[in-house]
Every structure is written in structure tokens, then in C-alpha cells.
Amino acid sequence: MEREHFEELVAEVYDGLPLEFRQRLENIVLIVEEWPSQEILASVGLKHRNQLLGLYEGVPLTEGGRHRAALPDKITIFQKPIERICRSDKEIKRQIGETVRHEIAHYFGISDERLREIEDEKRR
């Protein structure tokens, strides 16, 4: 998929978030990169670049992360790992949505463990 089209899908997903969430996102940038770097992989304890779909970097709201004079928090969506696990444009957009929501949850201070619990509860 062309990078520009992928970025448009990311923007569509962001614009489709509920307004009450978008209004609470302060001083945050959302970017697209092709692959995570080896440094990023090492920082999150992964070895293979296709294992990481997105990354939140910043100080979560629950940790007093609203020192807004500081640099913005950052959410990076990794295009190639997402494309590798999806078979169609529709699947890519769905996965982008899941990844963006997952990283925004980290911004709000929700851990990976809690996100897994929430997913398990939804499946029941």
C-alpha cells in the first residue's frame, strides 16, 4: 500500500474516534513509520520488527503527564508490520483502528495487562 494511502487511513481512524476521547488528547502527535528501529524494539523487549504495530511514547495522564510545556507525546503506527498481518485494505484499516485505540489507551494510563483483561471481558 502506498504510504500516503496508509496515512489517510490512520487519519480516518483518528477522526472517527469518539469526540470525548479526541477532546482529551493534548500535545500529542500521531505519525506513521514503515518499521520500528532496532533501538525501539530493544526498548520494548522485542527482537523481530514485525512484532510491533504501534508505540506510545510519553507520560500517561495517570502519571501526571500533562506538563504541556514539554515536547509532545508521540504515537507511532508502523505500516509494514500491519500490512504483513493483514490480507486486505479492510483488514488494514481495522488493524490500524485497533492499534491507534491501543496506543491511545496507553496515553490514558491503561496498561497492556488491563487492555488484555478488557478484551477478554468483551469476548465473554
KEDREN-857004 format. One record per residue: residue number from 0; residue in three letters; chain; x negated, y, z negated of N, C-alpha, C, O in turn. Coordinates in pm, 1 decimal, decimal comma. Layout:
% KEDREN-857004
+-------+------+--------+----------+----------+----------+----------+----------+----------+----------+----------+----------+----------+----------+----------+
: votor : lovo : vexmar :       nu :       nv :       nw :      cau :      cav :      caw :       cu :       cv :       cw :       ou :       ov :       ow :
+-------+------+--------+----------+----------+----------+----------+----------+----------+----------+----------+----------+----------+----------+----------+
:   NUM :  ALA :      A :        X :        Y :        Z :        X :        Y :        Z :        X :        Y :        Z :        X :        Y :        Z :
...
+-------+------+--------+----------+----------+----------+----------+----------+----------+----------+----------+----------+----------+----------+----------+
% end
This chain:
% KEDREN-857004
+-------+------+--------+----------+----------+----------+----------+----------+----------+----------+----------+----------+----------+----------+----------+
: votor : lovo : vexmar :       nu :       nv :       nw :      cau :      cav :      caw :       cu :       cv :       cw :       ou :       ov :       ow :
+-------+------+--------+----------+----------+----------+----------+----------+----------+----------+----------+----------+----------+----------+----------+
:     0 :  MET :      A :    -85,3 :   -116,9 :      0,0 :      0,0 :      0,0 :      0,0 :    -90,1 :    123,5 :      0,0 :   -193,0 :    126,6 :    -67,5 :
:     1 :  GLU :      A :    -50,9 :    222,7 :     74,8 :   -125,5 :    348,3 :     77,4 :   -120,1 :    414,1 :    -60,5 :    -18,2 :    409,1 :   -129,3 :
:     2 :  ARG :      A :   -229,8 :    474,9 :    -98,6 :   -239,6 :    540,0 :   -230,1 :   -129,4 :    644,8 :   -248,3 :    -68,1 :    652,9 :   -354,8 :
:     3 :  GLU :      A :   -104,7 :    724,1 :   -145,1 :     -3,9 :    829,6 :   -154,1 :    134,8 :    772,5 :   -185,6 :    208,6 :    828,2 :   -266,8 :
:     4 :  HIS :      A :    169,3 :    661,1 :   -120,6 :    299,7 :    598,5 :   -146,3 :    305,8 :    544,9 :   -289,6 :    407,4 :    559,2 :   -357,5 :
:     5 :  PHE :      A :    197,2 :    483,8 :   -334,4 :    191,6 :    432,5 :   -471,5 :    210,8 :    547,1 :   -570,7 :    287,0 :    534,0 :   -666,5 :
:     6 :  GLU :      A :    142,5 :    658,8 :   -548,4 :    156,1 :    775,3 :   -635,6 :    299,7 :    828,7 :   -634,6 :    350,2 :    873,4 :   -737,6 :
:     7 :  GLU :      A :    365,0 :    824,0 :   -519,0 :    505,7 :    865,7 :   -511,9 :    593,5 :    775,7 :   -597,4 :    685,0 :    823,6 :   -664,4 :
:     8 :  LEU :      A :    566,2 :    645,1 :   -595,7 :    642,9 :    552,0 :   -678,9 :    621,1 :    581,7 :   -827,0 :    715,7 :    578,0 :   -905,5 :
:     9 :  VAL :      A :    497,5 :    611,0 :   -865,3 :    469,0 :    646,6 :  -1004,5 :    547,7 :    771,8 :  -1042,9 :    606,9 :    777,6 :  -1150,6 :
:    10 :  ALA :      A :    548,4 :    871,6 :   -955,1 :    622,6 :    995,8 :   -982,2 :    772,8 :    968,8 :   -993,3 :    839,5 :   1025,4 :  -1079,9 :
:    11 :  GLU :      A :    826,2 :    883,0 :   -906,6 :    968,8 :    848,0 :   -912,4 :   1002,4 :    781,1 :  -1045,9 :   1104,3 :    811,6 :  -1107,8 :
:    12 :  VAL :      A :    916,1 :    690,6 :  -1088,8 :    938,1 :    622,4 :  -1217,0 :    936,8 :    724,7 :  -1330,2 :   1024,9 :    723,1 :  -1416,2 :
:    13 :  TYR :      A :    838,7 :    812,5 :  -1330,6 :    830,7 :    913,8 :  -1435,3 :    954,7 :   1002,6 :  -1433,8 :   1014,4 :   1028,1 :  -1538,4 :
:    14 :  ASP :      A :    993,1 :   1049,3 :  -1316,2 :   1110,7 :   1135,7 :  -1305,1 :   1238,7 :   1064,4 :  -1347,1 :   1336,1 :   1129,1 :  -1385,6 :
:    15 :  GLY :      A :   1238,9 :    930,9 :  -1339,8 :   1355,4 :    852,4 :  -1377,3 :   1363,0 :    818,6 :  -1525,4 :   1460,4 :    758,6 :  -1570,8 :
:    16 :  LEU :      A :   1260,5 :    856,9 :  -1600,7 :   1264,5 :    832,0 :  -1745,1 :   1375,8 :    914,6 :  -1807,3 :   1406,6 :   1023,6 :  -1758,9 :
:    17 :  PRO :      A :   1436,0 :    864,6 :  -1913,2 :   1539,4 :    943,7 :  -1981,3 :   1484,0 :   1079,4 :  -2023,9 :   1370,1 :   1090,5 :  -2069,4 :
:    18 :  LEU :      A :   1566,3 :   1181,0 :  -2008,2 :   1526,2 :   1317,9 :  -2037,7 :   1474,8 :   1334,1 :  -2180,4 :   1380,3 :   1409,4 :  -2204,0 :
:    19 :  GLU :      A :   1536,5 :   1263,9 :  -2276,0 :   1493,4 :   1279,1 :  -2415,4 :   1349,3 :   1232,9 :  -2436,1 :   1282,3 :   1281,9 :  -2527,1 :
:    20 :  PHE :      A :   1300,0 :   1139,9 :  -2354,0 :   1160,1 :   1098,2 :  -2362,1 :   1070,3 :   1198,0 :  -2290,7 :    967,6 :   1239,5 :  -2344,4 :
:    21 :  ARG :      A :   1109,0 :   1236,3 :  -2170,1 :   1026,9 :   1331,6 :  -2093,5 :   1008,7 :   1462,1 :  -2168,9 :    901,4 :   1522,1 :  -2163,1 :
:    22 :  GLN :      A :   1111,8 :   1507,1 :  -2239,6 :   1102,2 :   1632,9 :  -2313,3 :   1003,9 :   1624,7 :  -2429,6 :    952,7 :   1727,2 :  -2474,6 :
:    23 :  ARG :      A :    977,2 :   1504,3 :  -2478,3 :    885,6 :   1487,6 :  -2591,3 :    741,3 :   1463,5 :  -2549,0 :    651,7 :   1458,3 :  -2633,3 :
:    24 :  LEU :      A :    718,7 :   1448,9 :  -2419,4 :    582,3 :   1428,4 :  -2370,4 :    514,6 :   1564,1 :  -2355,5 :    552,5 :   1645,1 :  -2270,9 :
:    25 :  GLU :      A :    414,2 :   1587,3 :  -2438,8 :    343,8 :   1715,1 :  -2438,3 :    197,0 :   1693,2 :  -2407,1 :    135,5 :   1598,7 :  -2456,4 :
:    26 :  ASN :      A :    141,5 :   1780,6 :  -2325,5 :     -1,4 :   1782,9 :  -2297,8 :    -52,4 :   1644,0 :  -2259,3 :   -146,0 :   1591,1 :  -2319,2 :
:    27 :  ILE :      A :     10,5 :   1587,9 :  -2159,8 :    -25,5 :   1453,9 :  -2113,7 :    -31,4 :   1454,4 :  -1961,6 :     51,5 :   1517,0 :  -1895,5 :
:    28 :  VAL :      A :   -129,2 :   1384,7 :  -1907,0 :   -140,4 :   1371,2 :  -1762,6 :   -121,2 :   1224,9 :  -1725,3 :   -159,3 :   1134,6 :  -1799,8 :
:    29 :  LEU :      A :    -62,3 :   1203,7 :  -1610,6 :    -37,6 :   1070,2 :  -1557,0 :   -113,1 :   1062,0 :  -1425,1 :    -83,9 :   1136,4 :  -1331,5 :
:    30 :  ILE :      A :   -210,1 :    971,4 :  -1417,9 :   -291,2 :    960,2 :  -1297,1 :   -291,8 :    816,4 :  -1246,0 :   -256,6 :    722,5 :  -1317,3 :
:    31 :  VAL :      A :   -332,9 :    802,8 :  -1120,7 :   -347,0 :    672,1 :  -1057,6 :   -493,7 :    652,3 :  -1021,4 :   -557,2 :    740,9 :   -964,2 :
:    32 :  GLU :      A :   -545,7 :    536,9 :  -1055,0 :   -679,2 :    494,6 :  -1013,5 :   -664,1 :    359,5 :   -945,5 :   -569,8 :    285,8 :   -974,3 :
:    33 :  GLU :      A :   -756,6 :    326,1 :   -855,0 :   -748,8 :    195,4 :   -790,1 :   -773,6 :     82,5 :   -888,5 :   -692,2 :     -9,2 :   -899,0 :
:    34 :  TRP :      A :   -884,7 :     87,7 :   -960,7 :   -926,0 :    -18,0 :  -1052,3 :   -976,4 :     42,9 :  -1182,9 :  -1024,7 :    156,1 :  -1183,2 :
:    35 :  PRO :      A :   -966,1 :    -29,9 :  -1293,0 :  -1032,2 :     15,9 :  -1415,4 :  -1183,3 :     -6,4 :  -1402,1 :  -1227,3 :   -102,3 :  -1338,6 :
:    36 :  SER :      A :  -1260,8 :     81,7 :  -1461,5 :  -1406,6 :     66,4 :  -1459,6 :  -1448,8 :    -42,4 :  -1558,1 :  -1370,6 :    -84,6 :  -1643,2 :
:    37 :  GLN :      A :  -1572,8 :    -86,6 :  -1545,2 :  -1626,4 :   -185,7 :  -1639,4 :  -1629,8 :   -128,5 :  -1780,5 :  -1609,1 :   -201,5 :  -1877,4 :
:    38 :  GLU :      A :  -1655,8 :      1,3 :  -1792,7 :  -1658,1 :     65,2 :  -1924,4 :  -1519,9 :     61,4 :  -1989,3 :  -1506,8 :     33,1 :  -2108,4 :
:    39 :  ILE :      A :  -1417,7 :     90,0 :  -1910,0 :  -1280,7 :     85,2 :  -1962,5 :  -1244,8 :    -56,6 :  -2003,8 :  -1188,5 :    -78,2 :  -2111,2 :
:    40 :  LEU :      A :  -1277,2 :   -153,0 :  -1918,6 :  -1247,6 :   -292,9 :  -1952,3 :  -1314,7 :   -332,0 :  -2083,5 :  -1252,4 :   -394,3 :  -2169,5 :
:    41 :  ALA :      A :  -1441,5 :   -295,5 :  -2098,6 :  -1514,7 :   -328,7 :  -2221,2 :  -1449,9 :   -261,0 :  -2342,1 :  -1442,9 :   -320,0 :  -2449,9 :
:    42 :  SER :      A :  -1402,7 :   -137,8 :  -2324,5 :  -1345,0 :    -64,5 :  -2437,4 :  -1215,7 :   -126,7 :  -2487,8 :  -1179,3 :   -108,0 :  -2603,9 :
:    43 :  VAL :      A :  -1145,0 :   -201,4 :  -2401,2 :  -1020,4 :   -265,9 :  -2443,6 :  -1036,1 :   -417,8 :  -2457,7 :   -938,0 :   -489,1 :  -2479,1 :
:    44 :  GLY :      A :  -1159,9 :   -466,4 :  -2445,6 :  -1187,7 :   -607,4 :  -2469,2 :  -1147,5 :   -701,1 :  -2357,5 :  -1117,2 :   -817,9 :  -2382,1 :
:    45 :  LEU :      A :  -1146,8 :   -651,0 :  -2233,9 :  -1113,7 :   -736,4 :  -2119,6 :  -1236,7 :   -755,0 :  -2031,4 :  -1328,2 :   -672,6 :  -2031,9 :
:    46 :  LYS :      A :  -1237,5 :   -864,6 :  -1955,6 :  -1351,4 :   -892,5 :  -1867,9 :  -1317,7 :   -877,4 :  -1719,7 :  -1404,8 :   -845,8 :  -1638,7 :
:    47 :  HIS :      A :  -1192,5 :   -899,9 :  -1685,2 :  -1155,1 :   -900,0 :  -1543,7 :  -1071,6 :   -777,2 :  -1510,4 :   -974,8 :   -745,8 :  -1579,7 :
:    48 :  ARG :      A :  -1109,7 :   -709,0 :  -1405,0 :  -1044,5 :   -581,8 :  -1372,0 :   -898,5 :   -596,0 :  -1331,4 :   -824,3 :   -497,9 :  -1336,3 :
:    49 :  ASN :      A :   -855,5 :   -714,2 :  -1291,9 :   -714,5 :   -730,0 :  -1254,9 :   -625,9 :   -760,0 :  -1376,1 :   -506,3 :   -784,5 :  -1360,1 :
:    50 :  GLN :      A :   -683,1 :   -758,3 :  -1497,4 :   -604,8 :   -782,1 :  -1618,2 :   -541,7 :   -655,0 :  -1673,9 :   -448,5 :   -662,9 :  -1754,0 :
:    51 :  LEU :      A :   -590,1 :   -539,1 :  -1633,5 :   -544,2 :   -413,7 :  -1691,5 :   -462,6 :   -334,7 :  -1588,8 :   -514,0 :   -293,9 :  -1484,7 :
:    52 :  LEU :      A :   -334,8 :   -314,2 :  -1620,2 :   -244,3 :   -245,0 :  -1528,6 :   -233,9 :    -96,1 :  -1558,8 :   -211,2 :    -15,2 :  -1468,8 :
:    53 :  GLY :      A :   -250,3 :    -60,5 :  -1685,2 :   -240,1 :     78,4 :  -1725,3 :   -313,3 :    101,0 :  -1855,6 :   -346,3 :      6,3 :  -1927,0 :
:    54 :  LEU :      A :   -338,8 :    228,3 :  -1886,3 :   -412,0 :    260,3 :  -2007,7 :   -368,8 :    395,9 :  -2059,6 :   -362,6 :    493,7 :  -1985,1 :
:    55 :  TYR :      A :   -338,9 :    400,3 :  -2189,5 :   -311,9 :    527,0 :  -2257,3 :   -437,6 :    566,4 :  -2333,0 :   -492,2 :    486,6 :  -2409,2 :
:    56 :  GLU :      A :   -483,4 :    689,3 :  -2312,3 :   -598,3 :    742,0 :  -2384,8 :   -556,5 :    872,3 :  -2450,9 :   -518,8 :    968,4 :  -2383,9 :
:    57 :  GLY :      A :   -563,7 :    873,9 :  -2581,8 :   -525,3 :    993,1 :  -2654,8 :   -497,9 :    960,8 :  -2799,9 :   -534,6 :    854,2 :  -2849,4 :
:    58 :  VAL :      A :   -433,4 :   1053,2 :  -2866,9 :   -397,7 :   1036,3 :  -3007,2 :   -245,7 :   1025,4 :  -3014,6 :   -175,6 :   1121,9 :  -2984,3 :
:    59 :  PRO :      A :   -193,5 :    908,2 :  -3054,7 :    -48,0 :    890,0 :  -3059,7 :     19,8 :    990,0 :  -3153,6 :    -40,8 :   1040,8 :  -3248,0 :
:    60 :  LEU :      A :    145,4 :   1016,2 :  -3125,2 :    223,8 :   1107,9 :  -3208,8 :    221,2 :   1067,6 :  -3355,4 :    217,0 :   1153,6 :  -3443,4 :
:    61 :  THR :      A :    223,8 :    937,4 :  -3382,4 :    227,2 :    888,5 :  -3520,2 :     96,3 :    911,6 :  -3594,2 :     90,3 :    895,8 :  -3716,2 :
:    62 :  GLU :      A :     -8,1 :    948,7 :  -3521,7 :   -137,8 :    975,0 :  -3583,7 :   -172,8 :   1123,3 :  -3577,8 :   -290,2 :   1160,5 :  -3578,0 :
:    63 :  GLY :      A :    -71,8 :   1205,8 :  -3572,7 :    -97,0 :   1349,8 :  -3571,1 :   -155,3 :   1397,6 :  -3440,3 :   -234,7 :   1491,5 :  -3436,6 :
:    64 :  GLY :      A :   -115,4 :   1332,3 :  -3333,1 :   -173,0 :   1361,0 :  -3202,6 :   -123,5 :   1487,4 :  -3136,7 :   -138,5 :   1501,8 :  -3015,4 :
:    65 :  ARG :      A :    -66,4 :   1577,6 :  -3209,0 :    -12,9 :   1697,0 :  -3144,4 :    -99,6 :   1819,2 :  -3167,0 :    -49,4 :   1928,7 :  -3192,5 :
:    66 :  HIS :      A :   -226,9 :   1799,9 :  -3157,6 :   -322,1 :   1909,8 :  -3163,1 :   -334,4 :   1963,9 :  -3020,8 :   -434,4 :   1939,9 :  -2953,2 :
:    67 :  ARG :      A :   -236,7 :   2033,7 :  -2977,9 :   -218,8 :   2067,6 :  -2838,0 :   -321,9 :   2162,1 :  -2778,6 :   -320,5 :   2186,8 :  -2658,0 :
:    68 :  ALA :      A :   -410,7 :   2215,0 :  -2860,5 :   -515,8 :   2296,7 :  -2802,5 :   -625,9 :   2208,4 :  -2744,0 :   -713,9 :   2256,8 :  -2672,8 :
:    69 :  ALA :      A :   -620,3 :   2079,6 :  -2774,1 :   -721,0 :   1984,9 :  -2727,7 :   -694,6 :   1944,5 :  -2583,2 :   -595,0 :   1984,1 :  -2522,7 :
:    70 :  LEU :      A :   -786,2 :   1864,7 :  -2529,9 :   -767,2 :   1810,0 :  -2396,0 :   -639,0 :   1727,2 :  -2392,5 :   -596,3 :   1675,5 :  -2495,8 :
:    71 :  PRO :      A :   -577,7 :   1714,0 :  -2275,9 :   -453,7 :   1635,7 :  -2269,9 :   -478,8 :   1486,5 :  -2290,5 :   -586,1 :   1434,6 :  -2259,7 :
:    72 :  ASP :      A :   -377,0 :   1419,4 :  -2343,2 :   -377,4 :   1274,4 :  -2344,9 :   -363,6 :   1228,9 :  -2201,0 :   -319,5 :   1305,6 :  -2115,4 :
:    73 :  LYS :      A :   -401,3 :   1103,8 :  -2173,6 :   -400,4 :   1057,6 :  -2035,0 :   -341,8 :    917,9 :  -2025,7 :   -374,5 :    829,4 :  -2104,9 :
:    74 :  ILE :      A :   -255,2 :    899,9 :  -1928,1 :   -206,8 :    766,9 :  -1890,9 :   -257,7 :    739,7 :  -1750,3 :   -232,5 :    816,4 :  -1657,3 :
:    75 :  THR :      A :   -329,7 :    629,0 :  -1736,4 :   -380,5 :    588,4 :  -1606,1 :   -307,2 :    462,1 :  -1563,8 :   -295,7 :    366,6 :  -1640,5 :
:    76 :  ILE :      A :   -258,0 :    463,3 :  -1440,6 :   -194,5 :    346,0 :  -1381,2 :   -290,7 :    292,3 :  -1276,2 :   -334,6 :    366,3 :  -1188,1 :
:    77 :  PHE :      A :   -323,7 :    163,4 :  -1285,2 :   -420,7 :    102,7 :  -1194,9 :   -349,0 :     33,0 :  -1079,7 :   -279,6 :    -66,8 :  -1099,3 :
:    78 :  GLN :      A :   -366,6 :     86,3 :   -961,1 :   -292,4 :     42,9 :   -843,2 :   -322,9 :   -100,6 :   -800,8 :   -230,7 :   -180,4 :   -784,3 :
:    79 :  LYS :      A :   -448,3 :   -134,1 :   -783,1 :   -482,9 :   -265,2 :   -725,7 :   -442,7 :   -382,6 :   -815,2 :   -393,1 :   -482,3 :   -762,9 :
:    80 :  PRO :      A :   -461,5 :   -375,9 :   -946,7 :   -413,7 :   -487,5 :  -1029,4 :   -262,0 :   -506,4 :  -1019,5 :   -213,1 :   -619,3 :  -1019,2 :
:    81 :  ILE :      A :   -188,6 :   -396,3 :  -1011,4 :    -43,2 :   -407,5 :   -997,4 :     -8,7 :   -471,3 :   -863,5 :     76,6 :   -559,8 :   -856,9 :
:    82 :  GLU :      A :    -73,9 :   -427,4 :   -758,1 :    -46,4 :   -485,9 :   -626,3 :    -79,1 :   -634,9 :   -622,5 :    -11,9 :   -711,7 :   -553,7 :
:    83 :  ARG :      A :   -181,4 :   -675,3 :   -695,7 :   -220,8 :   -816,1 :   -694,8 :   -116,9 :   -908,6 :   -756,5 :   -108,2 :  -1025,3 :   -718,3 :
:    84 :  ILE :      A :    -38,1 :   -858,7 :   -850,9 :     58,9 :   -947,3 :   -916,1 :    199,1 :   -935,3 :   -856,9 :    290,7 :  -1006,2 :   -898,7 :
:    85 :  CYS :      A :    215,9 :   -845,9 :   -760,1 :    348,0 :   -823,4 :   -701,6 :    351,0 :   -869,3 :   -555,7 :    249,6 :   -867,9 :   -486,0 :
:    86 :  ARG :      A :    469,7 :   -909,7 :   -512,1 :    484,3 :   -960,1 :   -375,8 :    558,4 :   -865,7 :   -282,7 :    560,3 :   -887,8 :   -161,6 :
:    87 :  SER :      A :    618,8 :   -761,6 :   -336,3 :    696,1 :   -670,2 :   -252,2 :    689,7 :   -529,1 :   -310,3 :    649,7 :   -509,1 :   -424,9 :
:    88 :  ASP :      A :    729,8 :   -432,7 :   -229,2 :    735,3 :   -294,2 :   -277,3 :    831,6 :   -282,3 :   -395,0 :    807,1 :   -205,7 :   -488,1 :
:    89 :  LYS :      A :    940,3 :   -357,5 :   -390,7 :   1037,5 :   -354,1 :   -500,1 :    973,5 :   -403,2 :   -630,3 :    993,7 :   -343,1 :   -735,8 :
:    90 :  GLU :      A :    896,9 :   -511,8 :   -622,8 :    827,6 :   -562,9 :   -741,2 :    722,8 :   -463,3 :   -790,2 :    705,5 :   -445,3 :   -910,7 :
:    91 :  ILE :      A :    653,0 :   -398,6 :   -696,7 :    552,2 :   -299,5 :   -734,5 :    618,2 :   -186,3 :   -812,1 :    566,8 :   -144,6 :   -916,0 :
:    92 :  LYS :      A :    729,9 :   -136,6 :   -764,0 :    797,7 :    -26,7 :   -833,9 :    845,7 :    -72,1 :   -971,9 :    835,8 :      3,7 :  -1068,4 :
:    93 :  ARG :      A :    897,2 :   -193,9 :   -982,3 :    942,0 :   -246,3 :  -1112,0 :    823,3 :   -255,8 :  -1207,5 :    834,0 :   -218,2 :  -1324,2 :
:    94 :  GLN :      A :    710,6 :   -306,0 :  -1157,8 :    592,4 :   -320,1 :  -1243,2 :    535,5 :   -184,1 :  -1283,0 :    490,7 :   -166,7 :  -1396,3 :
:    95 :  ILE :      A :    536,9 :    -89,0 :  -1192,1 :    494,8 :     46,7 :  -1226,7 :    582,1 :     97,8 :  -1340,5 :    531,6 :    155,7 :  -1436,7 :
:    96 :  GLY :      A :    713,0 :     76,5 :  -1329,8 :    805,3 :    120,7 :  -1434,3 :    771,9 :     58,7 :  -1568,3 :    766,9 :    128,4 :  -1669,6 :
:    97 :  GLU :      A :    748,9 :    -71,3 :  -1569,8 :    714,5 :   -138,8 :  -1695,6 :    584,2 :    -84,9 :  -1752,3 :    571,5 :    -64,4 :  -1873,0 :
:    98 :  THR :      A :    487,6 :    -62,0 :  -1664,2 :    356,6 :    -16,1 :  -1709,3 :    362,6 :    126,5 :  -1762,5 :    304,3 :    156,4 :  -1866,7 :
:    99 :  VAL :      A :    432,4 :    214,2 :  -1691,7 :    446,1 :    352,9 :  -1738,3 :    517,2 :    355,4 :  -1873,7 :    472,6 :    424,0 :  -1965,8 :
:   100 :  ARG :      A :    626,8 :    281,5 :  -1886,3 :    700,0 :    279,2 :  -2013,7 :    612,8 :    222,3 :  -2126,2 :    616,5 :    272,0 :  -2238,8 :
:   101 :  HIS :      A :    535,1 :    119,1 :  -2096,1 :    446,3 :     58,1 :  -2194,5 :    343,3 :    160,5 :  -2244,6 :    320,8 :    172,5 :  -2365,1 :
:   102 :  GLU :      A :    282,1 :    233,0 :  -2152,9 :    179,5 :    330,0 :  -2192,5 :    241,0 :    449,2 :  -2265,5 :    180,3 :    502,6 :  -2358,3 :
:   103 :  ILE :      A :    359,3 :    491,1 :  -2225,2 :    428,2 :    598,9 :  -2296,8 :    463,1 :    553,4 :  -2438,3 :    459,6 :    633,1 :  -2532,0 :
:   104 :  ALA :      A :    496,5 :    425,9 :  -2453,5 :    524,4 :    373,2 :  -2587,9 :    401,2 :    389,3 :  -2677,2 :    414,1 :    420,9 :  -2795,5 :
:   105 :  HIS :      A :    282,7 :    367,7 :  -2621,4 :    160,0 :    388,9 :  -2699,5 :    146,7 :    536,2 :  -2739,4 :    104,0 :    566,7 :  -2850,7 :
:   106 :  TYR :      A :    182,4 :    625,6 :  -2650,5 :    180,5 :    769,6 :  -2681,5 :    268,7 :    797,8 :  -2803,2 :    234,8 :    880,6 :  -2887,7 :
:   107 :  PHE :      A :    382,1 :    727,8 :  -2811,0 :    473,1 :    746,0 :  -2924,2 :    432,4 :    663,9 :  -3046,7 :    502,2 :    664,4 :  -3148,1 :
:   108 :  GLY :      A :    318,9 :    593,2 :  -3037,0 :    265,2 :    521,9 :  -3152,5 :    310,4 :    378,5 :  -3166,8 :    291,7 :    318,5 :  -3272,6 :
:   109 :  ILE :      A :    369,1 :    322,3 :  -3063,5 :    415,4 :    183,4 :  -3070,4 :    301,6 :     91,4 :  -3026,1 :    246,1 :    108,8 :  -2917,6 :
:   110 :  SER :      A :    267,5 :     -5,0 :  -3108,8 :    156,1 :    -96,3 :  -3081,4 :    195,5 :   -203,0 :  -2979,6 :    313,5 :   -223,8 :  -2951,2 :
:   111 :  ASP :      A :     93,3 :   -270,4 :  -2925,1 :    119,0 :   -382,9 :  -2834,3 :    198,8 :   -492,0 :  -2904,7 :    287,6 :   -553,0 :  -2845,3 :
:   112 :  GLU :      A :    166,9 :   -516,0 :  -3031,1 :    237,9 :   -619,1 :  -3106,4 :    386,4 :   -585,7 :  -3117,3 :    472,0 :   -671,4 :  -3095,4 :
:   113 :  ARG :      A :    415,8 :   -461,5 :  -3151,1 :    556,1 :   -420,4 :  -3163,8 :    626,5 :   -425,9 :  -3028,8 :    743,6 :   -463,4 :  -3021,5 :
:   114 :  LEU :      A :    556,3 :   -389,0 :  -2921,9 :    616,2 :   -397,6 :  -2788,4 :    652,0 :   -542,0 :  -2753,7 :    756,4 :   -567,6 :  -2693,8 :
:   115 :  ARG :      A :    564,8 :   -636,9 :  -2791,6 :    594,8 :   -778,7 :  -2767,3 :    718,1 :   -821,4 :  -2846,2 :    802,7 :   -894,6 :  -2794,8 :
:   116 :  GLU :      A :    728,2 :   -775,7 :  -2971,2 :    846,4 :   -807,3 :  -3052,3 :    973,6 :   -753,6 :  -2988,3 :   1075,8 :   -822,1 :  -2984,2 :
:   117 :  ILE :      A :    966,8 :   -632,8 :  -2939,4 :   1083,5 :   -571,1 :  -2873,5 :   1122,1 :   -651,3 :  -2750,4 :   1240,4 :   -676,6 :  -2727,9 :
:   118 :  GLU :      A :   1024,1 :   -691,6 :  -2670,3 :   1051,4 :   -773,5 :  -2551,2 :   1114,4 :   -906,7 :  -2590,0 :   1208,6 :   -952,3 :  -2525,1 :
:   119 :  ASP :      A :   1062,9 :   -969,2 :  -2695,5 :   1119,5 :  -1096,5 :  -2741,9 :   1264,0 :  -1077,4 :  -2786,2 :   1349,0 :  -1161,4 :  -2756,8 :
:   120 :  GLU :      A :   1293,0 :   -967,4 :  -2856,9 :   1428,4 :   -940,1 :  -2902,1 :   1522,3 :   -918,8 :  -2783,0 :   1637,8 :   -961,0 :  -2787,5 :
:   121 :  LYS :      A :   1474,9 :   -855,2 :  -2678,9 :   1558,2 :   -831,0 :  -2559,9 :   1592,4 :   -961,7 :  -2488,7 :   1699,6 :   -974,5 :  -2429,5 :
:   122 :  ARG :      A :   1500,5 :  -1059,4 :  -2494,7 :   1522,8 :  -1187,1 :  -2426,3 :   1624,4 :  -1274,9 :  -2498,8 :   1683,4 :  -1364,1 :  -2437,8 :
:   123 :  ARG :      A :   1645,2 :  -1251,0 :  -2626,9 :   1737,7 :  -1335,3 :  -2705,6 :   1880,6 :  -1303,3 :  -2675,7 :   1970,8 :  -1364,5 :  -2732,9 :
+-------+------+--------+----------+----------+----------+----------+----------+----------+----------+----------+----------+----------+----------+----------+
% end
